[in-house]
Amino acid sequence: MTALSLLGIVAPIFMLLCGLSSFVAGRKHLLNTLLSLEYIMLSIFWLMVIMIAGLGGDSYFVLFFLTLAACEGALGLALLVSVVRTHGNDNFSSFMVLQC
């Protein structure tokens, strides 16, 4: 295993850990949470591309994963727009008032 291929595996794992830490730490705004989720999806996508290319597999599953990640992002943005239109901001502190 060369240093370049090792870096190709370590970098997405480091990205994943950074995304998870920002997801856990940044719970003040909904937009920050959605951005950290997209960052986590990007790092998982990069890791899957490296692993599947290294094993010599087809990339159809990676394209399916990318499609689901795009749908997740669109759904998150729709939720953000809906919350901002009804409540005026995307602060999580104002969500405590909602008793669903």
Phi and psi in degrees as a GROMACS rama.xvg file:
@    title "Ramachandran Plot"
@    xaxis  label "Phi"
@    yaxis  label "Psi"
@TYPE xy
-84.3972  168.245  THR-2
-68.2311  -32.4734  ALA-3
-68.5902  -40.0027  LEU-4
-71.9491  -31.6274  SER-5
-67.5107  -38.8746  LEU-6
-65.387  -34.2332  LEU-7
-66.4023  -23.7157  GLY-8
-92.5927  -36.8205  ILE-9
-72.3547  -36.5124  VAL-10
-60.7806  -47.2653  ALA-11
-66.8633  -31.4822  PRO-12
-68.1669  -39.792  ILE-13
-64.232  -40.4584  PHE-14
-61.4369  -41.1728  MET-15
-63.0949  -43.3659  LEU-16
-66.8895  -37.8517  LEU-17
-65.6199  -40.3391  CYS-18
-64.9835  -40.9786  GLY-19
-66.4319  -38.7424  LEU-20
-67.5559  -37.8372  SER-21
-71.5549  -29.7931  SER-22
-67.5534  -41.0994  PHE-23
-74.5964  -39.0666  VAL-24
-80.8672  -36.9336  ALA-25
-95.3547  73.8799  GLY-26
-105.156  24.0895  ARG-27
-86.5754  -40.8013  LYS-28
-120.189  146.832  HIS-29
-68.0095  -35.1411  LEU-30
-65.0775  -40.6139  LEU-31
-62.5729  -39.0585  ASN-32
-65.6704  -42.3732  THR-33
-66.2236  -38.3952  LEU-34
-65.888  -38.9306  LEU-35
-69.032  -33.5135  SER-36
-65.7417  -39.2271  LEU-37
-67.1854  -34.9527  GLU-38
-66.0501  -39.3049  TYR-39
-64.3818  -42.4328  ILE-40
-62.9277  -38.4493  MET-41
-65.0809  -41.0227  LEU-42
-69.0861  -37.5751  SER-43
-67.0634  -38.204  ILE-44
-62.3551  -45.32  PHE-45
-62.982  -41.9984  TRP-46
-64.5167  -40.2155  LEU-47
-66.8203  -39.1928  MET-48
-62.1919  -43.9026  VAL-49
-65.414  -43.6954  ILE-50
-68.5508  -44.2582  MET-51
-70.3627  -37.3297  ILE-52
-67.7409  -34.8906  ALA-53
-69.5158  -30.8647  GLY-54
-88.0365  -11.0148  LEU-55
79.5688  28.6842  GLY-56
-91.8771  175.513  GLY-57
-78.3042  155.016  ASP-58
-99.4796  15.9006  SER-59
-67.2383  -37.3129  TYR-60
-66.8401  -36.1518  PHE-61
-65.2318  -39.5161  VAL-62
-66.794  -37.2132  LEU-63
-64.2058  -41.5274  PHE-64
-64.0148  -40.8103  PHE-65
-64.3377  -36.6919  LEU-66
-64.5756  -43.3847  THR-67
-66.3491  -35.5443  LEU-68
-66.3163  -37.9757  ALA-69
-67.0925  -39.2949  ALA-70
-65.786  -37.2972  CYS-71
-64.7366  -40.4166  GLU-72
-66.1607  -41.3092  GLY-73
-66.0264  -39.959  ALA-74
-65.9222  -39.0379  LEU-75
-64.8449  -41.8564  GLY-76
-67.0684  -36.5979  LEU-77
-64.4986  -39.677  ALA-78
-65.3758  -40.6987  LEU-79
-62.5091  -44.8184  LEU-80
-63.5522  -40.9441  VAL-81
-63.5558  -42.2412  SER-82
-68.7246  -41.1285  VAL-83
-66.2866  -36.8013  VAL-84
-69.3908  -35.0395  ARG-85
-85.6744  -34.7207  THR-86
-114.327  -12.6301  HIS-87
91.3877  -16.2859  GLY-88
-151.791  175.296  ASN-89
-117.123  26.721  ASP-90
-73.1696  137.953  ASN-91
-72.998  -20.752  PHE-92
-66.1275  -29.6911  SER-93
-80.2522  -12.6469  SER-94
-76.6829  -16.4691  PHE-95
-68.8061  -20.7107  MET-96
-73.7632  -28.0269  VAL-97
-71.425  121.936  LEU-98
-111.203  86.2903  GLN-99
